[in-house]
């Protein structure tokens, strides 16, 4: 039986998969584990009552396990690993926090209106640290095999590419060659191609936040 997964619909296109990186991470995990699932798309700017019943805080993703709705991508991915251990996507503990500050640094820089506040530099330092790690341990964070940490980073790196490219005319530094190779590897995976939001929906998803900042 297919697992029910509630995810964000695209901004302005309620019948199309949206741009939420946490939803994307869960879908990547399901795809990599070859678990059958059924998508339930939710328009987050007009939340239906059935959705608020399964997710009182109005957050996505939410996944139904054994009749019970479970929120939070960290928790969901953990349950999927437990229920569907093959193939294993467990990240070795020493690598599990690699790249964990990238998303926060990206959002801060994206929403920043002050070019002198150091937010761009902070993001560059996080990306450089990931590049150094990949240089030593790559091609994936834990070596030859894709693991949970890669599936968490892939959607965020995709958002960095599209959102910063669009709103800031910013491009990934070419000298981060290990990171560039890593992005190519991730974005070419069948699971990623199948579950990514198209660039215009990623841009639409950030538009209101950027304009409100």
N, C-alpha and C positions, 0 to 999 in steps of 0.2 A: 504493500500500500504506500502511495506517495505521501511524503511528509508535507504538511501545510506550512508555508512560509509567508509571513506578512512583511512586505517591503514597501519602500517609498515609490510612488508613481512619479513620473517626470513632471517637472513644473510646467504647467500649461498643456500637458498631454497625459491625461489621467489613465489612458490605456497602455502606456508605454513604461517600461522599467526606468526608474529614476536614478539619481546620481549619488545616493547615500553610500559612502565608503564602507560603513559597518554592515549594511545589507549586502554589499558586494562581497565582502570578506566571507560571509556565511554562504553565499551562493557558490563562491570559489571552492569552499571546503566541501560542499555537497557534490559539486562537479568532480573534484579530484578524487572523491571517495566513491563516485558513481552511484550515489544514492538518489532514488527517484523522488522528485518533489513537485509540489503544485504551488505556483506563485499566486499570492493575493495582493494586488496593488492597491495602495491607499494614497489618496490625495491629502497630503498633510496640511494643506491650507483650508480644507473643508472635510474634517474628519467624520466619517460615518459613525453612527451610534454602535454598530456591531463591533467596530474596531476599538472604540473606547471601552467596550465591555471586556475585550480580551487584553487590552493594554491601557489601563486606567490613566497612566501618565502620558499617553498619546505618543509613545516612542516606538521606533522601529529599529532593528528587526524584532519580530516575535515569531517563535516557532512552536508548533504543537507537538509535544512528546507525550505519548501514552495518555491522550485526552487532556493534558494540562498545557496551558500556554506559558512559554518561558521567554522573558525578554533578555537583552544584553548579549552582544556578540561574543564576549569572552566566555560567558556561561554556556551559550549555545554551542560554540566550537568545542568546548570541553566535553559536553554531552555527546556530540557527534563522534568525537574521538573514542569515547567510552563504548558507545553503541556500535560503532562501525570501525573497529581498530585496524582494518586492512583496506587500503594501504595506510601505514602509520604516518601521521603528519606531525608527530611530537617533535618539538624543537628541543635539542639538548639544553638543560637549564642554564649553562654558561652563556648561551647565545640568545636566550628568550627575550632579553630587553634591548637587543641591538636595534637601533633606529627608532626607539620608542618616543624620543622627543621631537622627531621630525614633524609630525602633524601639528603639534602645538606651535612650533616655530613657523611653519608654513602659514597657518591661519593668522598669526600675529602680523606677519609681513604682508599678507594679502590685504588685511583690513587696515593696515597702517596708512596714515595720511602724512606722516612725517618722515622724509627720507633720511633724516639724521638720527633716528631713534635706535639704530643698531639692529633692527629686526631682520634686515636682509643679511647682515653679517652673521647673526645668530643662526639663521637657516643654513647659510653656506657652511658654517662650522659643523653643523649636524650632518649635512650631506657629505662633507669631507671625511668625517669620522666613519660614516657608512662605507664610503669608497675605500678607505684604508682597511677596514675590516674585510671587505670583499676581496681586496688585493691579496690579503693574507690567507683567507679561508674559502673563497668563492668556488664555483660561480654563484651558488646560492649562499644565504647567510650561514648555514650549517654545513656547507660543502657541496657535494655532488647532487644531493637530493633536495627537492622542494619540501619545506616544512611550514607549520602554522605561521611562523613569524614572516615568511615571505608572502603568504596570502593576506596577511594584515597590512604589510607595507605596499603591496602592488597597487591597490586602489588609491592610496594616499599619494604615491608617486605619480600616478595618472592624473590626479587632481592638480598636483603641483604643475605638471606640464601644461595642462589646458588652462587652468584658472590664472596662473601667473603669466602665462603667455598672452592671454586675452586682456587681462585687466592692467598688467604692469609692463607688457612687452618684454618680459623677462625670459631668458633661456637658460637651460642647464649649462653650467660651465663645461666646456669641452675637455678640460684637463682631468675631469673625474671619469677616466676611461673605464674603470672597473664597474662603476655605478651605471654608466651608459650601457655597457654590455649586459648588466643585470636587468635593467629596465627592458631592454630588447627581448631578453629571454622570457621575462614574466609576461610582457604584453603579447608575446607570440603564442603563449600556451593556449591550447584549445579551450580550457576552462575560462580563461580571461576573455578571449575573443567572443565567446558565447554569452557572457554575463555583463559586459561593460556597458555603461551608458554612453550614448553618442556625445561628442564634444559639445554640441549646442545645448544639450540638456544639463551637462555639467556647468556650463556657463550660466544658463538660466537659474540653476539651483543656487549659485553664488551671488547672482545679480543683486537681489534685495539686501543681502548681508553687506555687500561691498558698498552699495549706495547708502545704506543706513549708517555705516561706520563714520 
